[in-house]
Amino acid sequence: MISLPEEATQPTMYFVGVTTGRSSIMNVFPRWAEALGLDAVLKGIDLEIHAPEDDYRRVVEFIKGDPLSLGALVTTHKIDLLTAARPMFDALDEHAQILGEVSSISKRDGQLWGHAKDPISSGLALEAFLPGDWWRQTRAEALVFGAGGSSLAVSMYLMHPRHGDNRPAKVVVTNRSQPRLEEMQRIHRQLDYGVPCQYRHCPTFDENDRVLASVPPCSLVINATGLGKDRPGSPITDRARFPQRGVAWDFNYRGELKFLEQARVQQEAGNLVVEDGWIYFIHGWTQVMAEVFHVEIGPDKIDLLSRIASGVR
């Protein structure tokens, strides 16, 4: 059974994850709080992957009932937590309702709110390193390994009609299990954004290699599986080849980072852009902190917080 924190004695935000003590945020948060003028602390709550539903409900119940527990950022458990505790939330934002997940828990006027911030934070991160007219210029595809919540979120951003003709020619998603792919396909059909999508059931890494070999030059390749962070490994083998002039983006920024290492080995020969998840980490946390503490964190503050974080990375 999960061990919950004691009742908060000062404004507290929680980090609900798997190995929260290893995250850079534990060193970064106090400095961020000082820069934002917040009298607050961060505490981690670790849960095993796909924990019992009762554990998720106990976490949400604790945060909801404790006056000085102001909210939480949720990683890994975003879908499972909402599935188990949905009736305990008073309100969900539009993205949380569409994605069936919460990455942010906050309180507003006595109500417990759940937000899904990944479509926003993944988009901000991507815009930080991908040229603004990339898809219009290249007509390339996006390949996403993994069909979890973060994969669905980034696909929503990539395909959104507001980008006009500056969208991938196709979005390809692979996953080891079929049900997640079917759920993603259902949501994509519901959204009807007009970008062709392909859903590939790939229970082995060799099958992911073959899908990777099929995407055209300049394509964006994303590791959204979690492999290389909390669990060792990569969704592809060392034999896999990235597309020429492509972009390899690992959502992870800590851990073994095998996918990132595989991309860097090919970076020079393939003329690849290789990015880890650090910028995503910055935007993910600042988006949630803005909700939890009801503060505005604009571009100037983002720059400041990014510099602070880089100094203790």
Backbone bond lengths (Angstrom), bond angles and torsions (degrees), N, CA, C in turn:
res aa  C-N    CA-C-N  psi(-1)  N-CA   C-N-CA  omega(-1)  CA-C   N-CA-C  phi
1 M - - - 1.462 - - 1.526 109.97 -
2 I 1.315 116.29 141.00 1.457 121.47 -177.70 1.522 111.22 -64.48
3 S 1.335 115.51 143.75 1.457 121.64 175.67 1.531 108.09 -99.59
4 L 1.317 115.91 113.41 1.460 120.91 -177.88 1.523 111.29 -84.87
5 P 1.332 117.75 154.29 1.471 120.45 175.57 1.534 110.17 -64.87
6 E 1.337 114.88 161.83 1.455 119.56 173.37 1.526 109.44 -73.98
7 E 1.308 116.00 163.24 1.462 121.05 179.04 1.523 109.88 -53.72
8 A 1.328 116.20 134.15 1.464 121.20 -176.02 1.523 111.20 -68.93
9 T 1.337 115.84 139.99 1.465 121.25 178.25 1.532 111.59 -108.01
10 Q 1.323 116.89 -2.71 1.460 122.58 173.81 1.524 106.91 -150.71
11 P 1.332 118.11 163.42 1.466 119.48 -178.95 1.523 111.14 -50.85
12 T 1.333 116.77 125.40 1.462 121.94 -172.14 1.522 111.15 -133.51
13 M 1.327 113.82 135.43 1.455 121.92 171.34 1.515 107.56 -112.49
14 Y 1.323 117.05 145.86 1.459 121.13 -177.53 1.528 110.72 -113.42
15 F 1.308 114.00 153.47 1.459 123.09 175.77 1.518 106.23 -117.54
16 V 1.330 116.60 106.77 1.458 122.00 -178.15 1.524 107.91 -96.54
17 G 1.324 116.06 110.45 1.455 120.60 -176.79 1.506 112.39 -151.03
18 V 1.324 115.58 -148.29 1.465 121.96 -178.00 1.531 110.69 -114.01
19 T 1.324 116.04 -49.94 1.477 121.62 179.36 1.521 107.91 -129.96
20 T 1.315 116.40 62.55 1.467 121.07 -171.31 1.523 112.72 -63.50
21 G 1.327 117.44 -30.58 1.457 120.06 -177.94 1.512 113.55 -64.65
22 R 1.314 117.86 -19.48 1.465 121.83 -179.79 1.524 112.58 -86.74
23 S 1.314 116.70 -10.09 1.462 119.93 -174.65 1.519 111.90 -76.20
24 S 1.328 115.26 144.43 1.466 120.65 177.27 1.515 112.18 -61.61
25 I 1.334 116.85 -22.95 1.458 119.36 -175.89 1.519 112.07 -61.11
26 M 1.319 117.59 -27.16 1.461 119.74 -179.19 1.529 111.73 -64.33
27 N 1.318 116.99 -30.63 1.471 121.15 174.97 1.522 111.70 -89.18
28 V 1.332 116.06 -29.67 1.454 120.62 -175.77 1.531 112.03 -77.93
29 F 1.329 116.56 -41.11 1.468 120.55 -171.44 1.533 113.84 -54.41
30 P 1.335 120.55 -47.62 1.476 118.37 -179.99 1.518 112.89 -57.14
31 R 1.313 117.61 -36.84 1.456 121.38 179.84 1.527 110.89 -72.22
32 W 1.324 115.63 -38.38 1.460 118.96 175.32 1.524 111.45 -63.99
33 A 1.328 115.70 -44.07 1.465 119.71 -179.60 1.528 110.43 -59.06
34 E 1.319 115.88 -41.55 1.470 120.00 178.94 1.528 110.19 -64.17
35 A 1.337 117.19 -43.72 1.460 120.65 -178.42 1.527 111.89 -65.56
36 L 1.330 116.92 -30.24 1.461 121.34 -179.64 1.524 112.91 -93.06
37 G 1.333 116.17 0.07 1.462 119.82 179.89 1.513 113.55 70.59
38 L 1.338 117.07 32.14 1.458 121.56 -177.91 1.524 110.83 -101.36
39 D 1.304 116.90 130.03 1.457 121.83 172.64 1.525 106.96 -92.74
40 A 1.325 116.00 81.00 1.463 120.30 -172.21 1.519 110.42 -150.29
41 V 1.342 115.04 158.22 1.460 121.40 177.48 1.531 109.16 -127.03
42 L 1.326 114.73 162.69 1.459 122.06 177.43 1.520 109.10 -118.39
43 K 1.331 116.34 134.77 1.459 121.59 176.92 1.525 109.51 -129.01
44 G 1.317 116.25 142.90 1.453 121.20 179.94 1.522 112.33 -92.02
45 I 1.315 115.61 145.39 1.462 122.43 171.91 1.527 106.36 -127.16
46 D 1.327 116.81 111.89 1.462 121.32 -177.74 1.522 110.95 -96.27
47 L 1.329 114.64 131.98 1.461 122.11 176.05 1.521 108.17 -129.12
48 E 1.326 116.53 145.58 1.450 119.22 174.48 1.526 109.38 -66.72
49 I 1.322 116.15 153.35 1.458 120.45 178.57 1.526 109.44 -61.27
50 H 1.333 116.66 134.42 1.474 123.30 -175.00 1.535 110.64 52.93
51 A 1.327 113.69 54.00 1.475 120.66 -179.81 1.533 110.46 -66.69
52 P 1.332 117.62 165.13 1.469 120.21 175.90 1.526 110.94 -57.80
53 E 1.311 116.58 143.22 1.459 120.83 -177.76 1.524 111.97 -57.05
54 D 1.322 117.14 -34.52 1.460 119.76 -178.52 1.527 111.13 -63.96
55 D 1.327 117.53 -32.22 1.468 120.07 177.58 1.525 110.45 -63.49
56 Y 1.322 116.62 -42.84 1.462 119.64 178.96 1.533 111.02 -64.23
57 R 1.311 115.92 -40.86 1.466 118.88 -179.98 1.531 110.92 -65.67
58 R 1.314 117.33 -37.43 1.470 120.21 179.76 1.527 111.07 -66.38
59 V 1.334 117.62 -36.81 1.462 120.95 177.51 1.523 110.19 -63.99
60 V 1.322 116.80 -48.78 1.465 120.59 -178.50 1.531 110.63 -65.43
61 E 1.315 116.64 -41.05 1.471 120.48 178.63 1.516 111.25 -60.97
62 F 1.344 116.39 -41.25 1.467 120.48 179.44 1.528 110.80 -62.72
63 I 1.326 116.97 -49.36 1.461 120.31 -178.74 1.527 110.53 -63.09
64 K 1.305 116.51 -42.33 1.463 120.84 -177.83 1.523 111.78 -64.20
65 G 1.322 117.30 -36.86 1.462 120.55 -173.40 1.506 115.35 -92.16
66 D 1.342 118.20 -13.63 1.458 120.85 -176.49 1.531 109.80 -95.09
67 P 1.332 119.24 117.30 1.468 121.87 -172.53 1.527 115.04 -56.47
68 L 1.327 117.84 -40.18 1.459 120.35 -176.27 1.527 113.24 -92.04
69 S 1.323 117.58 -0.06 1.464 121.64 171.67 1.531 106.82 -87.34
70 L 1.332 116.18 104.56 1.460 121.13 -167.50 1.524 114.04 -89.85
71 G 1.324 117.10 -18.81 1.455 118.46 -179.93 1.513 111.34 160.73
72 A 1.340 115.48 -167.77 1.459 119.28 -175.52 1.520 111.18 -159.14
73 L 1.329 114.65 154.73 1.447 122.12 164.63 1.515 107.17 -101.65
74 V 1.330 116.33 135.51 1.458 121.51 -177.50 1.521 109.53 -117.25
75 T 1.324 117.08 126.97 1.459 121.26 171.40 1.523 108.27 -120.78
76 T 1.319 116.59 161.25 1.475 123.73 175.87 1.523 113.10 64.10
77 H 1.345 117.21 -44.98 1.464 122.13 -173.47 1.526 113.40 -96.77
78 K 1.315 117.92 13.81 1.473 121.23 -169.87 1.527 113.16 -57.32
79 I 1.321 116.21 -43.68 1.468 120.21 -179.39 1.521 110.68 -76.61
80 D 1.329 116.11 -47.60 1.469 120.21 -176.94 1.527 111.72 -62.13
81 L 1.337 116.52 -38.57 1.458 119.39 -178.73 1.527 111.16 -64.63
82 L 1.330 116.63 -45.52 1.457 118.12 -178.97 1.528 111.15 -69.26
83 T 1.312 117.19 -37.75 1.461 120.45 177.88 1.525 110.78 -57.54
84 A 1.340 115.95 -41.89 1.464 120.62 -176.80 1.520 112.71 -78.58
85 A 1.334 117.25 -34.48 1.475 120.29 -168.67 1.517 114.00 -119.25
86 R 1.298 118.64 16.59 1.468 120.63 -175.29 1.533 113.43 -52.57
87 P 1.349 119.64 -44.05 1.474 118.99 -178.34 1.526 114.14 -63.69
88 M 1.338 117.57 -15.05 1.452 120.99 -177.19 1.524 112.23 -82.73
89 F 1.337 116.85 -13.64 1.462 120.71 178.59 1.527 109.90 -87.79
90 D 1.312 115.46 138.20 1.461 120.55 177.30 1.526 111.72 -81.85
91 A 1.329 116.47 -27.39 1.463 120.51 -178.32 1.522 109.79 -156.52
92 L 1.341 115.03 147.94 1.460 122.43 176.29 1.526 108.41 -128.58
93 D 1.328 117.48 140.76 1.456 118.51 176.99 1.531 110.25 -74.93
94 E 1.316 115.83 171.84 1.466 120.95 -174.53 1.521 112.04 -58.45
95 H 1.341 116.86 -43.73 1.459 119.99 -178.70 1.521 111.57 -65.47
96 A 1.324 117.22 -38.49 1.472 120.18 178.21 1.516 110.85 -62.99
97 Q 1.309 116.40 -39.10 1.465 120.39 179.13 1.523 111.56 -67.35
98 I 1.319 117.23 -40.55 1.466 120.82 -179.79 1.521 110.93 -70.88
99 L 1.334 116.51 -46.10 1.458 121.07 -174.13 1.526 113.34 -81.44
100 G 1.328 116.68 -20.84 1.460 119.08 -176.14 1.512 112.43 67.68
101 E 1.340 116.38 38.49 1.467 121.27 -179.50 1.519 109.67 -151.84
102 V 1.333 115.66 160.98 1.463 120.95 171.17 1.526 109.12 -131.43
103 S 1.327 115.55 131.85 1.459 120.61 173.13 1.521 110.48 -108.37
104 S 1.339 116.03 -10.29 1.459 121.19 -178.56 1.522 109.99 -135.76
105 I 1.321 115.89 130.06 1.463 122.62 173.50 1.520 107.08 -117.16
106 S 1.322 116.95 128.10 1.461 120.16 -179.57 1.519 109.39 -146.96
107 K 1.329 114.88 171.71 1.464 121.10 179.77 1.521 109.17 -120.23
108 R 1.332 114.75 137.82 1.459 120.25 -179.16 1.530 108.59 -144.74
109 D 1.324 115.45 116.86 1.475 120.46 178.54 1.531 111.66 52.36
110 G 1.320 115.36 43.92 1.460 120.16 176.75 1.508 114.62 79.42
111 Q 1.325 117.92 1.89 1.459 121.36 179.34 1.521 111.11 -107.65
112 L 1.337 115.31 148.86 1.460 120.89 177.04 1.527 108.44 -94.51
113 W 1.333 115.70 120.18 1.458 122.07 -176.90 1.523 110.65 -108.02
114 G 1.322 115.06 144.20 1.450 121.46 171.51 1.523 109.92 -118.19
115 H 1.326 116.29 130.99 1.459 121.46 179.22 1.525 109.64 -123.50
116 A 1.307 116.09 147.91 1.463 121.80 169.67 1.521 107.09 -109.31
117 K 1.311 117.30 106.38 1.458 121.88 -172.57 1.525 113.79 -94.93
118 D 1.333 117.97 -10.23 1.457 119.40 -173.55 1.532 114.82 -60.66
119 P 1.340 120.38 -38.05 1.466 117.41 177.53 1.526 112.64 -59.79
120 I 1.328 116.85 -29.24 1.462 120.95 178.74 1.529 110.60 -82.26
121 S 1.342 116.37 -51.93 1.461 119.70 -174.52 1.528 112.51 -68.77
122 S 1.350 118.29 -35.89 1.468 119.49 177.48 1.520 110.15 -67.55
123 G 1.331 116.95 -36.87 1.457 120.10 177.30 1.515 112.41 -65.23
124 L 1.324 116.77 -43.49 1.465 120.35 178.19 1.526 110.90 -62.92
125 A 1.328 116.28 -39.88 1.467 120.18 179.05 1.523 110.78 -65.57
126 L 1.323 116.80 -44.42 1.470 120.69 -179.09 1.519 110.85 -63.66
127 E 1.306 116.36 -40.45 1.468 120.23 -179.90 1.522 111.96 -65.33
128 A 1.325 116.92 -20.37 1.467 120.31 -178.50 1.531 112.44 -73.93
129 F 1.354 117.79 -23.45 1.467 117.77 -177.87 1.529 114.30 -128.47
130 L 1.333 118.75 -12.23 1.457 120.50 179.53 1.526 109.28 -98.35
131 P 1.330 118.71 127.55 1.466 120.12 179.03 1.528 111.20 -53.05
132 G 1.314 116.15 144.84 1.458 121.25 -171.23 1.515 115.34 -60.94
133 D 1.341 118.24 -27.76 1.462 120.51 -178.74 1.530 111.59 -112.30
134 W 1.328 115.70 30.25 1.467 121.09 -173.73 1.517 112.54 -55.40
135 W 1.315 117.28 -50.41 1.471 120.65 -173.98 1.521 110.83 -71.12
136 R 1.310 116.97 -36.53 1.463 120.07 179.01 1.526 110.66 -65.58
137 Q 1.314 116.32 -37.42 1.459 121.46 -177.32 1.528 112.24 -77.56
138 T 1.340 117.42 -37.49 1.466 120.23 -170.72 1.526 114.65 -101.13
139 R 1.344 117.38 -27.18 1.467 122.79 -172.52 1.520 110.78 54.76
140 A 1.311 116.60 34.92 1.460 122.59 -178.63 1.530 110.46 -83.73
141 E 1.330 115.43 178.19 1.456 122.15 180.00 1.529 109.95 -111.75
142 A 1.326 114.88 167.79 1.464 121.34 173.28 1.518 107.84 -117.83
143 L 1.320 116.43 127.83 1.463 122.88 177.74 1.519 108.09 -115.06
144 V 1.335 116.12 122.83 1.458 121.21 -178.15 1.521 108.55 -117.24
145 F 1.334 116.56 119.46 1.454 121.42 173.30 1.527 108.39 -86.18
146 G 1.330 116.45 118.59 1.458 121.34 -177.95 1.511 110.50 109.24
147 A 1.333 115.65 143.02 1.470 120.02 -178.06 1.519 111.55 -126.06
148 G 1.325 116.90 30.94 1.457 121.33 177.45 1.517 111.86 -82.72
149 G 1.324 115.22 -165.59 1.453 120.58 -175.72 1.512 114.29 -62.62
150 S 1.335 118.07 -41.14 1.463 120.02 -179.06 1.521 111.01 -67.71
151 S 1.339 117.07 -33.99 1.470 120.92 177.23 1.519 110.49 -65.13
152 L 1.313 115.64 -46.49 1.464 120.08 179.06 1.520 110.83 -62.05
153 A 1.331 116.20 -40.39 1.463 120.34 -179.33 1.521 111.92 -63.06
154 V 1.330 117.16 -47.14 1.472 118.88 -178.28 1.524 110.56 -69.13
155 S 1.336 117.77 -31.92 1.466 119.30 176.65 1.525 110.70 -66.10
156 M 1.334 117.28 -37.53 1.461 120.74 176.57 1.526 110.65 -60.80
157 Y 1.330 116.06 -43.41 1.467 119.31 178.90 1.528 110.49 -63.70
158 L 1.338 116.91 -47.72 1.459 120.69 -176.11 1.522 112.87 -61.66
159 M 1.331 116.77 -35.66 1.456 120.93 -173.09 1.523 114.01 -94.95
160 H 1.312 117.88 -3.50 1.460 119.90 -171.03 1.535 111.49 -61.01
161 P 1.319 117.14 134.53 1.475 120.81 -177.85 1.523 114.70 -59.14
162 R 1.333 118.16 -20.99 1.474 118.51 -178.90 1.527 111.84 -62.34
163 H 1.345 118.18 -18.55 1.458 121.26 179.66 1.530 112.16 -81.96
164 G 1.322 117.04 -3.93 1.463 119.68 179.17 1.517 112.26 62.19
165 D 1.361 116.06 -128.20 1.464 119.27 179.82 1.521 112.36 -89.58
166 N 1.319 116.96 5.70 1.467 121.07 178.50 1.529 109.50 -94.03
167 R 1.350 114.41 62.81 1.457 121.97 -179.15 1.524 109.33 -135.28
168 P 1.324 118.62 158.51 1.464 119.98 179.00 1.528 111.60 -58.19
169 A 1.328 116.25 147.10 1.456 120.61 175.47 1.526 110.96 -64.31
170 K 1.330 115.46 -28.90 1.464 121.07 178.19 1.524 108.43 -160.56
171 V 1.317 116.08 149.42 1.453 121.66 173.13 1.526 107.59 -114.24
172 V 1.332 115.96 125.64 1.464 122.41 179.46 1.515 108.21 -114.88
173 V 1.322 116.89 130.81 1.458 122.02 179.88 1.525 108.80 -124.28
174 T 1.331 116.63 132.42 1.461 120.39 174.22 1.526 109.10 -117.20
175 N 1.321 115.30 153.64 1.462 119.58 177.51 1.525 109.41 -157.27
176 R 1.323 115.65 153.86 1.463 120.22 -178.42 1.524 111.90 -75.31
177 S 1.328 117.75 -28.15 1.462 120.67 -179.60 1.523 110.09 -115.59
178 Q 1.320 116.44 146.33 1.449 121.85 -176.51 1.531 113.97 -73.25
179 P 1.347 120.33 -39.24 1.472 119.83 -174.78 1.522 114.63 -56.91
180 R 1.325 118.11 -39.90 1.469 120.43 179.19 1.528 110.94 -63.48
181 L 1.328 115.91 -39.69 1.456 119.74 178.31 1.526 111.10 -63.46
182 E 1.321 115.58 -41.49 1.462 119.92 -179.91 1.526 111.14 -65.18
183 E 1.325 116.59 -37.81 1.458 119.99 178.48 1.527 110.82 -67.24
184 M 1.343 116.54 -41.30 1.459 119.73 177.59 1.527 110.57 -63.32
185 Q 1.315 117.13 -42.80 1.457 120.88 178.40 1.528 111.31 -61.07
186 R 1.326 116.14 -40.01 1.465 120.11 178.86 1.527 110.80 -61.46
187 I 1.323 116.72 -45.00 1.467 120.82 -178.46 1.528 110.58 -68.07
188 H 1.333 117.22 -41.91 1.459 120.13 178.15 1.527 111.20 -59.98
189 R 1.322 116.87 -41.75 1.468 120.16 178.49 1.528 110.72 -64.21
190 Q 1.322 115.36 -38.42 1.466 120.03 178.61 1.522 110.89 -64.22
191 L 1.328 116.96 -40.76 1.461 120.94 180.00 1.531 111.68 -71.82
192 D 1.330 115.95 -37.79 1.469 121.67 176.71 1.526 111.53 53.58
193 Y 1.331 116.00 57.14 1.460 120.85 -177.59 1.529 113.31 -82.82
194 G 1.336 118.18 -10.01 1.454 119.77 172.87 1.515 116.42 88.04
195 V 1.345 118.89 8.87 1.466 121.83 176.30 1.528 108.33 -102.71
196 P 1.324 118.68 129.28 1.469 120.40 178.99 1.528 111.50 -59.00
197 C 1.314 116.64 137.93 1.465 121.77 -179.78 1.525 109.49 -129.65
198 Q 1.305 114.93 146.94 1.460 121.33 176.83 1.517 108.26 -129.82
199 Y 1.323 116.91 135.25 1.461 122.20 -175.87 1.523 107.91 -119.08
200 R 1.332 116.69 114.32 1.463 121.58 -173.37 1.518 110.64 -113.25
201 H 1.318 115.73 120.82 1.462 121.39 175.33 1.518 107.67 -80.69
202 C 1.335 116.06 111.21 1.468 122.00 -175.61 1.526 109.99 -127.34
203 P 1.326 118.28 84.81 1.462 120.25 -178.35 1.525 114.20 -71.83
204 T 1.343 118.71 -11.96 1.463 120.97 179.59 1.528 110.02 -122.01
205 F 1.319 115.23 158.02 1.458 120.74 178.90 1.534 110.91 -68.04
206 D 1.325 116.92 -34.09 1.464 119.95 178.08 1.524 111.23 -59.74
207 E 1.332 117.01 -37.37 1.464 120.27 178.24 1.528 110.98 -67.02
208 N 1.321 117.54 -36.95 1.465 120.32 173.92 1.526 110.79 -62.44
209 D 1.339 116.53 -38.91 1.465 120.46 177.29 1.517 110.95 -57.23
210 R 1.338 116.51 -43.30 1.461 120.34 -177.38 1.526 111.19 -67.57
211 V 1.316 116.73 -38.22 1.467 119.17 176.98 1.528 109.67 -65.30
212 L 1.320 117.10 -42.84 1.463 121.10 178.75 1.528 110.94 -58.84
213 A 1.320 116.83 -39.21 1.467 120.94 -178.78 1.528 111.98 -66.77
214 S 1.337 117.38 -17.57 1.466 120.71 -175.38 1.519 114.34 -90.73
215 V 1.333 118.34 -10.89 1.466 118.80 -176.78 1.522 110.05 -83.74
216 P 1.343 117.19 148.76 1.469 120.60 -175.31 1.528 112.35 -75.77
217 P 1.336 115.97 169.78 1.475 120.14 175.77 1.534 111.25 -55.46
218 C 1.317 114.69 152.94 1.470 123.59 176.47 1.526 113.71 73.95
219 S 1.323 118.15 4.63 1.459 120.28 -177.84 1.529 111.64 -71.57
220 L 1.319 114.12 153.45 1.460 122.95 176.63 1.524 108.41 -92.38
221 V 1.338 116.63 127.21 1.461 122.08 -178.67 1.525 108.03 -121.36
222 I 1.332 116.51 121.85 1.459 121.62 -172.38 1.520 110.91 -118.74
223 N 1.319 116.02 131.93 1.466 120.78 168.94 1.518 108.08 -94.62
224 A 1.336 116.18 102.26 1.457 121.58 178.09 1.528 110.79 -114.96
225 T 1.333 116.13 24.17 1.471 120.61 -176.39 1.520 113.56 -85.56
226 G 1.321 117.68 -20.99 1.462 120.67 -171.46 1.519 112.54 89.52
227 L 1.337 117.31 -14.81 1.465 120.20 176.91 1.523 109.86 -64.39
228 G 1.325 115.13 133.70 1.453 120.36 -177.13 1.505 113.05 101.38
229 K 1.351 116.62 -6.67 1.457 121.26 178.39 1.528 109.30 -114.63
230 D 1.337 116.08 -89.85 1.458 119.74 -179.81 1.528 112.06 -76.53
231 R 1.326 115.44 -24.31 1.458 121.19 176.79 1.519 108.48 -123.93
232 P 1.336 118.12 142.76 1.469 119.81 -178.81 1.519 111.65 -71.61
233 G 1.327 115.54 160.11 1.446 120.14 173.42 1.509 114.69 111.52
234 S 1.325 114.63 -171.49 1.457 124.25 -178.33 1.526 107.58 -149.54
235 P 1.332 118.17 153.88 1.465 118.92 177.97 1.526 113.89 -72.85
236 I 1.337 117.72 -8.73 1.467 121.47 179.88 1.522 109.75 -125.18
237 T 1.335 116.01 164.47 1.458 120.94 177.38 1.526 109.63 -91.59
238 D 1.305 116.00 171.84 1.464 120.29 177.29 1.526 112.33 -69.00
239 R 1.333 117.16 -12.92 1.465 121.01 178.67 1.529 112.19 -82.41
240 A 1.322 117.41 -13.79 1.461 121.60 -176.14 1.530 110.93 -65.27
241 R 1.336 115.48 151.27 1.454 120.74 179.59 1.520 110.27 -125.03
242 F 1.332 115.63 125.84 1.456 121.60 178.32 1.535 109.54 -76.11
243 P 1.331 117.25 154.36 1.467 119.43 179.49 1.525 111.48 -67.74
244 Q 1.302 116.13 143.79 1.460 120.76 176.45 1.528 110.23 -57.69
245 R 1.328 115.12 137.80 1.467 123.59 179.37 1.529 111.45 57.54
246 G 1.319 115.55 26.03 1.458 120.61 -179.42 1.521 113.08 -86.00
247 V 1.316 114.33 -179.23 1.462 122.09 179.02 1.520 107.91 -123.92
248 A 1.319 116.95 121.31 1.463 122.47 177.47 1.523 108.47 -107.06
249 W 1.327 115.66 119.85 1.469 120.71 -176.05 1.522 109.03 -124.47
250 D 1.315 115.66 116.20 1.462 121.60 175.19 1.518 107.57 -97.58
251 F 1.325 117.58 121.14 1.457 119.98 178.83 1.527 111.81 -64.14
252 N 1.334 117.76 -18.37 1.465 121.26 -179.87 1.526 110.63 -83.54
253 Y 1.320 115.40 150.82 1.465 119.93 173.60 1.522 111.22 -126.45
254 R 1.327 117.01 -7.61 1.468 121.37 178.62 1.521 108.72 -137.45
255 G 1.334 114.71 164.75 1.456 119.59 -178.19 1.521 110.68 103.09
256 E 1.302 115.58 -158.80 1.460 121.44 -177.61 1.528 112.13 -67.33
257 L 1.330 117.46 -37.65 1.467 124.01 175.94 1.535 112.62 55.90
258 K 1.319 116.43 45.38 1.462 120.61 -177.10 1.527 112.09 -65.24
259 F 1.335 117.55 -41.00 1.469 120.62 178.32 1.522 110.46 -58.73
260 L 1.324 116.16 -43.20 1.463 121.05 179.21 1.527 110.30 -62.48
261 E 1.329 115.91 -41.82 1.462 120.70 178.78 1.532 110.60 -63.39
262 Q 1.333 116.90 -42.02 1.467 120.41 179.16 1.526 111.11 -61.55
263 A 1.327 116.40 -40.27 1.458 119.93 179.27 1.525 111.20 -67.92
264 R 1.305 117.14 -39.77 1.468 120.13 -177.67 1.518 111.74 -67.38
265 V 1.322 117.08 -31.17 1.467 120.26 176.25 1.528 110.24 -60.28
266 Q 1.334 117.19 -35.27 1.458 122.21 -177.68 1.531 113.32 -97.51
267 Q 1.318 117.22 1.76 1.461 120.79 -170.00 1.522 112.79 -59.20
268 E 1.318 117.56 -49.71 1.462 120.45 -175.66 1.527 111.59 -69.59
269 A 1.336 116.03 -48.44 1.465 119.44 -177.50 1.524 112.06 -66.02
270 G 1.338 116.63 -34.61 1.453 120.13 -177.63 1.499 114.34 -94.78
271 N 1.348 116.85 -0.75 1.472 121.47 -178.02 1.533 110.06 53.80
272 L 1.344 115.31 49.35 1.456 121.42 -175.13 1.525 112.06 -91.65
273 V 1.326 114.97 148.67 1.457 121.53 163.79 1.525 105.85 -93.22
274 V 1.327 117.29 125.38 1.469 121.62 -176.53 1.518 109.18 -122.35
275 E 1.316 116.35 124.13 1.462 121.55 -176.83 1.521 110.51 -131.58
276 D 1.328 115.70 140.76 1.462 119.50 172.08 1.532 108.83 -95.64
277 G 1.321 116.05 -168.99 1.455 120.08 -174.29 1.512 114.97 -94.43
278 W 1.330 118.06 17.03 1.460 119.98 -174.15 1.528 112.34 -64.51
279 I 1.330 117.44 -45.70 1.477 120.19 -179.70 1.532 109.54 -65.42
280 Y 1.316 116.20 -38.25 1.467 121.46 176.62 1.533 109.53 -61.11
281 F 1.322 115.92 -41.98 1.464 122.23 177.08 1.533 110.68 -57.71
282 I 1.319 116.92 -46.45 1.466 121.55 -178.93 1.532 110.36 -61.22
283 H 1.322 116.28 -51.90 1.465 119.51 -177.66 1.523 111.92 -68.08
284 G 1.320 116.89 -36.46 1.459 119.33 178.86 1.514 112.37 -60.90
285 W 1.315 116.50 -45.06 1.463 119.88 -178.96 1.525 112.64 -72.64
286 T 1.321 117.49 -41.37 1.463 118.37 -177.03 1.526 111.38 -69.42
287 Q 1.328 117.46 -33.19 1.461 119.99 175.91 1.530 111.08 -62.33
288 V 1.335 116.34 -42.69 1.467 120.15 -178.71 1.528 111.04 -72.91
289 M 1.319 117.29 -41.25 1.463 119.74 178.47 1.520 111.40 -59.45
290 A 1.332 117.04 -37.77 1.472 120.32 178.18 1.522 110.17 -60.46
291 E 1.331 117.86 -38.04 1.466 121.54 178.95 1.526 111.39 -72.46
292 V 1.312 116.55 -46.59 1.465 120.74 -174.27 1.524 111.48 -65.24
293 F 1.348 116.41 -42.55 1.463 120.19 -174.34 1.532 112.95 -101.48
294 H 1.323 116.45 0.80 1.464 121.29 178.03 1.530 111.31 55.23
295 V 1.331 114.53 51.27 1.461 121.05 177.60 1.524 108.76 -124.25
296 E 1.319 115.51 153.42 1.460 120.45 176.25 1.519 108.70 -92.31
297 I 1.333 116.63 127.50 1.458 121.25 178.56 1.527 107.35 -120.81
298 G 1.312 116.13 90.46 1.454 122.28 -177.32 1.514 112.21 -84.42
299 P 1.358 116.98 -175.81 1.466 121.28 -176.53 1.526 114.03 -56.73
300 D 1.330 117.89 -39.81 1.463 119.68 -179.56 1.526 111.05 -63.47
301 K 1.329 115.95 -42.87 1.456 119.02 179.61 1.530 110.87 -70.50
302 I 1.335 116.81 -34.63 1.465 119.65 176.15 1.521 110.18 -59.21
303 D 1.328 116.83 -44.00 1.466 120.73 178.54 1.519 110.70 -60.86
304 L 1.330 116.72 -43.81 1.460 120.90 179.81 1.527 110.45 -63.14
305 L 1.327 116.81 -48.33 1.462 120.58 -177.99 1.522 111.46 -65.55
306 S 1.321 117.28 -34.03 1.460 120.90 177.14 1.526 111.49 -65.11
307 R 1.341 115.67 -40.84 1.472 119.09 177.66 1.521 110.68 -65.47
308 I 1.323 116.01 -41.03 1.470 119.21 178.88 1.521 110.13 -62.15
309 A 1.329 116.33 -45.55 1.470 120.27 -178.56 1.516 111.82 -63.27
310 S 1.331 116.30 -41.31 1.466 120.27 -178.87 1.517 111.22 -63.40
311 G 1.335 116.36 -29.80 1.458 120.11 -179.73 1.517 113.97 -70.88
312 V 1.333 117.19 -19.26 1.468 119.54 -179.09 1.526 111.82 -120.02
313 R 1.349 115.94 10.87 1.470 119.89 -177.41 1.513 110.48 -62.52
